[in-house]
């Protein structure tokens, strides 16, 4: 809690940071490079953030300004788009029990042939959507994304809180479009709130 200047009596600025938690995560990170964001899911308030080792040396905040590929962290938004598809446009609804093919794929991306693979190199044939998400199956996830439509997946991610530009490429389905740590964390908060997005705030 920061007191106002004498020129504006009666005003206060309240910070959402939990000082005890902030000190704890700073101590945990120590001199290591890295980033962390802790959000209050109910209100979207930033409770702790680590964006670098020393603000005096560098003001670049990796939690907010750095963008990296989220990889499999992006997958829940594909499944959410699939579940929402039936409600939005009346097509046959996907459910956690819907069967999808998990098999080797080869896709044309621009002038190149893209052959995504499952992490362990194994394929499981017909699997339920729930299992595909639980096992983080790349091939099944891409199949779902292709059926739902890349544009719908991107729109769902945007609705959930992803603000960075997402490329209209199949590789985006496996998290190839860069996002910040803060926005992917906030988007997961949307999932926890059953679809309600709140912009993260510290004040």
C-alpha positions as CSV (number, residue, x, y, z in Angstrom):
1,X,0.0,0.0,0.0
2,X,1.5,3.3,-1.1
3,X,0.4,6.5,0.5
4,X,-0.4,9.4,-1.8
5,X,1.6,12.6,-2.0
6,X,0.4,15.6,0.0
7,X,-1.0,17.2,-3.2
8,X,-3.7,14.6,-3.4
9,X,-4.9,13.9,0.1
10,X,-7.2,11.0,0.7
11,X,-6.1,8.9,-2.3
12,X,-4.3,5.6,-1.9
13,X,-2.8,3.1,-4.4
14,X,-3.1,-0.5,-3.5
15,X,-0.8,-3.1,-5.0
16,X,-2.0,-6.6,-5.5
17,X,1.5,-8.1,-4.8
18,X,1.6,-10.5,-1.9
19,X,4.9,-9.4,-0.3
20,X,5.5,-12.6,1.5
21,X,4.9,-14.7,-1.6
22,X,7.1,-12.3,-3.7
23,X,10.0,-12.6,-1.3
24,X,9.6,-16.4,-1.3
25,X,9.8,-16.7,-5.1
26,X,12.6,-14.3,-5.4
27,X,14.6,-16.4,-2.9
28,X,13.6,-19.5,-4.8
29,X,15.0,-18.1,-8.1
30,X,18.1,-16.5,-6.6
31,X,20.6,-15.7,-9.2
32,X,19.1,-18.1,-11.8
33,X,17.6,-16.7,-15.0
34,X,13.9,-17.3,-15.5
35,X,10.4,-15.9,-15.1
36,X,7.4,-16.5,-12.9
37,X,3.8,-15.1,-12.6
38,X,1.4,-16.0,-9.8
39,X,-2.2,-14.9,-10.3
40,X,-5.2,-14.8,-8.0
41,X,-7.6,-16.7,-10.2
42,X,-10.7,-15.3,-8.8
43,X,-9.8,-11.6,-9.4
44,X,-7.0,-11.7,-12.0
45,X,-4.6,-9.9,-9.6
46,X,-0.9,-10.4,-9.9
47,X,0.3,-11.8,-6.5
48,X,4.0,-12.4,-7.4
49,X,6.2,-11.8,-10.4
50,X,9.8,-12.5,-11.3
51,X,11.0,-11.1,-14.6
52,X,14.8,-11.1,-14.2
53,X,17.7,-11.3,-11.9
54,X,18.4,-7.7,-11.1
55,X,16.2,-4.7,-12.1
56,X,19.2,-2.4,-11.6
57,X,21.2,-4.3,-14.3
58,X,18.3,-4.8,-16.7
59,X,14.7,-3.5,-16.8
60,X,13.7,-6.1,-19.3
61,X,10.8,-8.1,-17.7
62,X,10.8,-11.6,-19.1
63,X,7.4,-12.4,-17.6
64,X,5.8,-9.7,-19.6
65,X,8.0,-8.7,-22.5
66,X,9.7,-11.9,-23.5
67,X,7.7,-14.1,-25.9
68,X,8.3,-17.8,-26.3
69,X,6.6,-20.8,-27.9
70,X,4.1,-22.2,-25.4
71,X,4.3,-25.7,-26.9
72,X,1.7,-28.0,-25.3
73,X,0.5,-25.3,-23.0
74,X,-1.6,-24.2,-26.0
75,X,-3.4,-27.5,-26.4
76,X,-6.3,-26.9,-24.0
77,X,-7.6,-24.0,-26.2
78,X,-7.9,-26.4,-29.1
79,X,-10.0,-28.8,-27.1
80,X,-12.1,-25.9,-25.7
81,X,-12.7,-24.7,-29.3
82,X,-13.8,-28.2,-30.2
83,X,-16.2,-28.4,-27.2
84,X,-17.6,-25.0,-28.1
85,X,-18.0,-25.7,-31.8
86,X,-21.3,-27.6,-31.5
87,X,-22.8,-24.8,-29.3
88,X,-21.7,-22.0,-31.6
89,X,-22.7,-23.2,-35.0
90,X,-24.9,-26.2,-34.4
91,X,-22.5,-28.9,-35.8
92,X,-22.2,-32.2,-34.0
93,X,-20.6,-31.5,-30.7
94,X,-17.3,-32.8,-29.6
95,X,-17.2,-34.2,-26.1
96,X,-14.5,-35.7,-23.9
97,X,-15.7,-39.1,-25.1
98,X,-15.5,-38.3,-28.8
99,X,-13.1,-40.6,-30.7
100,X,-10.3,-39.2,-32.8
101,X,-7.6,-40.8,-34.8
102,X,-4.1,-40.6,-33.4
103,X,-1.9,-41.6,-36.4
104,X,1.2,-40.3,-38.3
105,X,0.5,-37.1,-40.2
106,X,2.2,-35.2,-43.0
107,X,1.0,-31.7,-43.7
108,X,2.0,-29.0,-46.3
109,X,3.1,-25.8,-44.5
110,X,4.0,-23.3,-47.1
111,X,6.5,-24.9,-49.4
112,X,7.6,-27.5,-46.9
113,X,6.3,-30.9,-45.7
114,X,5.7,-30.9,-42.0
115,X,5.7,-34.3,-40.2
116,X,4.7,-33.7,-36.5
117,X,5.2,-36.7,-34.2
118,X,4.0,-37.7,-30.8
119,X,6.6,-37.1,-28.1
120,X,7.3,-40.8,-27.4
121,X,7.1,-41.8,-31.1
122,X,4.1,-44.0,-30.5
123,X,0.6,-43.7,-31.9
124,X,-2.6,-45.1,-30.3
125,X,-5.2,-45.3,-33.1
126,X,-8.6,-44.3,-32.0
127,X,-8.6,-42.4,-28.7
128,X,-11.1,-40.3,-26.8
129,X,-10.5,-36.6,-26.7
130,X,-10.0,-36.8,-23.0
131,X,-7.1,-39.3,-23.4
132,X,-5.6,-37.3,-26.2
133,X,-5.4,-34.3,-23.9
134,X,-4.2,-36.3,-20.9
135,X,-1.4,-37.8,-22.9
136,X,-0.7,-34.6,-24.8
137,X,-0.9,-36.5,-28.1
138,X,0.4,-34.2,-30.9
139,X,-1.1,-36.1,-33.8
140,X,-4.6,-36.4,-32.3
141,X,-4.5,-32.8,-31.3
142,X,-3.7,-31.6,-34.8
143,X,-6.4,-33.8,-36.2
144,X,-8.9,-32.2,-33.8
145,X,-7.6,-28.7,-34.7
146,X,-8.0,-29.4,-38.4
147,X,-11.5,-30.6,-37.9
148,X,-12.5,-27.6,-35.8
149,X,-10.7,-25.2,-38.0
150,X,-7.6,-23.1,-37.3
151,X,-9.4,-19.8,-37.4
152,X,-11.9,-21.0,-34.7
153,X,-9.0,-22.3,-32.5
154,X,-7.2,-18.9,-32.8
155,X,-10.4,-17.0,-32.0
156,X,-10.9,-19.2,-28.9
157,X,-7.4,-18.5,-27.7
158,X,-8.0,-14.8,-28.2
159,X,-11.2,-15.0,-26.3
160,X,-9.4,-16.8,-23.5
161,X,-6.8,-14.0,-23.2
162,X,-4.0,-14.6,-25.7
163,X,-3.2,-11.2,-27.0
164,X,-0.1,-11.9,-29.1
165,X,-0.5,-12.5,-32.8
166,X,-1.1,-16.2,-33.6
167,X,0.1,-17.3,-37.0
168,X,-2.6,-19.1,-39.2
169,X,-0.4,-22.1,-39.5
170,X,-0.9,-25.7,-38.4
171,X,2.2,-25.4,-36.3
172,X,0.3,-23.0,-34.1
173,X,-1.8,-26.0,-33.0
174,X,1.4,-27.3,-31.3
175,X,2.2,-23.9,-29.7
176,X,4.6,-22.5,-32.3
177,X,3.3,-18.9,-32.1
178,X,5.1,-17.0,-29.4
179,X,3.3,-15.6,-26.3
180,X,4.3,-14.0,-23.0
181,X,4.2,-15.8,-19.8
182,X,1.8,-13.4,-18.3
183,X,-0.8,-13.8,-21.1
184,X,-0.7,-17.6,-21.2
185,X,-1.0,-17.6,-17.4
186,X,-4.0,-15.3,-17.6
187,X,-5.6,-17.5,-20.3
188,X,-5.3,-20.5,-18.0
189,X,-7.1,-18.3,-15.4
190,X,-9.9,-18.0,-17.9
191,X,-10.2,-21.8,-18.0
192,X,-10.3,-21.9,-14.2
193,X,-13.1,-19.3,-14.1
194,X,-15.1,-21.4,-16.6
195,X,-14.7,-18.9,-19.5
196,X,-14.5,-15.5,-17.9
197,X,-11.4,-13.6,-18.9
198,X,-10.0,-11.0,-16.6
199,X,-7.1,-8.7,-17.5
200,X,-4.2,-9.3,-15.1
201,X,-3.5,-6.3,-12.9
202,X,-1.1,-5.3,-10.2
203,X,-2.7,-2.1,-9.0
